[in-house]
Amino acid sequence: MTASELDRLPDEVWTSIPDGEEIYWHGQPDWRSLGFHAFGCKYLVLYFIISAFYAVSQIKMNFSLNAFFGQYVTFVISGVVAGTILFLLAYVAARHTCYVITEKRVVIRTGVALVFLLNVPFKNIISIDKQSLWHGRGNLSFKSRSKKRIPYLSCWPSVKSGSLLEPIPIFRSILNIEEIGNLVGEIAAKNLEWHKLNETSDNSGVAA
């Protein structure tokens, strides 16, 4: 990772990472994938289908393309406007989100008006789940044993869908999901091995 890439990290991310800790990767959500999956643009497909059937049902006389488009055009315009707004919101959210993987932790920085920063050491992570989407994009969720409850709304959209009662942080719609997933798995395994060695060392001793 080059120095110029690291310089683009927000200041609050830098302050959350201890000095000397190596950063292996940082990135942002892909805004197109984020808009489609997190902001609900995928449901617009269903909207267009249902509205098309409704437009057909409103044609009183013989069916024709002109009559159909006359009924359907308002639905198309409203759907396009809604999709544009949702993708614009996704673009802004992606621009203000930063995901970081270091040798000891994962960091999530999210929020536009109010910034929320989440710092999860690998030693507190119970499980890591990977979800592949399309064109090499995907999600990585991190279930932790922390007693502090993650605020769902503050962390959204970088929180797993359906985890409202026990929010689970997530790297959402990131590129190269297979590569990043393998990297996280390797780092997590190294941290687990390191902590096991430390526990063995702390518990060893000579009885008097």
N, C-alpha and C positions, 0 to 999 in steps of 0.2 A: 504494500500500500504506500503510495507516494505521499510526500509531505504536503503537496498542494491539495490532495484529497482530504487529508486530515484537517487541514486548515478550514475546510468548509463545515466542520462540525460545529453545532451551536455551543456557546460558552457554557450553558448549564449542563451539557453532556460532558464536557471536559472536566468540570468541577466534581462530577459524580464518579469519575474514574480515578483511582489512586495513582499517584506518581509511579512511573516505571512499569505499569501494567500494559502489556502489549495489546494493541487493537488489531484483530484479524480481519474484520469486515465491518463495513457500515453501508447502509442503503436506505431507500425509501420505497413506499408502495408504488406500483405502476398505476397511474391514475385511471387509465381505461379499465383495467381489471377491477380496481377499487370501486369505480362507479357502477360497473355491471353487477358485481357480487355484493358489495357492502351497502351501496346507496340505492339498491333496488331497481336499477335500470333493466335488469333481466325480466322483471315483471311487466315491463312495458310491452314485451312481445305478446303476453297473454291479453293485455289491454287492447292491442291492435286486432287480435283475433276475435275477441268478444265483440268489440265495436263493429267489426266487419260483418259479423252475423246479424247484429242489431240493425245495421244500415240496410242489409238485404231484406230484413223483416219489415222495414218501413216503406218499401217500394210497393205501391198499391197496384200499379198496372204491370204490363209485361216487363220482365227484367231486361235492362240494358246497361252497358258500362257507364254511359252518361248519367243515367239515373242513380246508379250505384255510387259513383264518385261525387255526385251532388249531395248524397246523404253522408258519405264517408269523409269528405274533405275536412269538416270541422274536427272530427276525431283525430285525423292525421296531424292537423296543425297543433291541437292541444297536446298530443303525445310527443311531438317533436319539441315543443316548448318545454314540457316537463322533463324530457330527456336531456335537453341542453342545460337546464338549471341543475339537474342532478349531477351531470358530468362536470359542470363548472364547480360545484361544491366538492366533488371528489378530487378535482385538480388542486383546489386550494388546500384541502385536508392533506393530500399527499405531499405538497410542497412544505408543509409545516410539520411533517412527521419524519422522525429519524430513528432508525434501528441500528444498534451497535452490538457487535460480538467481540468480547475481549477474551483473554486467556482465563479469566475468572468469573465473568458475569455477562449477562445480556442487559442492554439498556434500551428503553423505549421513551422517546420524547414525542409528545403529541399535543395538539391543541393550537387554535388560532388566536382567539381573544385571551383565553386562559391557558397557560402552558402547564401540562402535567408531565412529570418525569417519574419513570418507574425503573428501579435498579434491582435486578434479581440475580444474586450470586448463584453459580452453578451448584454449590453445596446445598442450596435450599430448593432446587428443582427436583420434583418427584418424577415427572415424566415429560417427554417431548413428543408431540404428535405432528406429523406432516400430512398436509392435504394438498395434493396436486390439482391444479386447475387446468388452464389451457395455455398452449404456446410457452411451456416452460415456467409458467408462473405458479405460485402456490402460497399456502399459509403454513406457518410454524407456530404452534401453541406451546406454552410453557406452564405446566401446573406446578405450583410451589407449595411448600409447607408453611409459608409465612402466616403468622397469626393476624397480621394487619389485612383488613378487607380492602380490596382494590375497588375504588369508586367506578362503577360501570360507565356512567355518563361522561365522566372526566377523561377516561381512557379510550372511549369509543372514537374511531372504529377499530383501534388496536386492541380489541378484546373479543374473545370468541363468542359467536352468536349462540344464544340459548343458555349462556352461563350467567344469567342475571343475579341469581342468588349467591353464587360463588364465582365471581368473574375470573376468567383465565386470560392472562395477557397473550398477545399473539402478534407475530410479524405477518401482516396481511398483504396479500397480492404482491409478493416480492418476485423478482426475476431470478432465474437459475435456481429454482427450488431444490433440485436434486443435489447440486453442488453445495449449496448453503446448508441443506439438511445433513449431508455427510460431514461437513465441517463442524456443525454443532454437535453431532453425535460423537465425533472424535474428541472434541474439547471436553464434553461432558464425561466421557469415559476416563480421560486423563485426570479430571478433577475428582471423580469417584475413587479412582485408584490412589490418588494422593491423600485423600482424607482417610481412606482405610489404613494406609501406612502410618499416618499420624495417630490414628486411634490405637493401632497396635503398639506404637512407640510409647504413647501416653499410658497404656494399660500394663506395659511390661515393667518389671522390677524384681528385686530380690527380697523375699520375705525375711524378716529378722527372726 
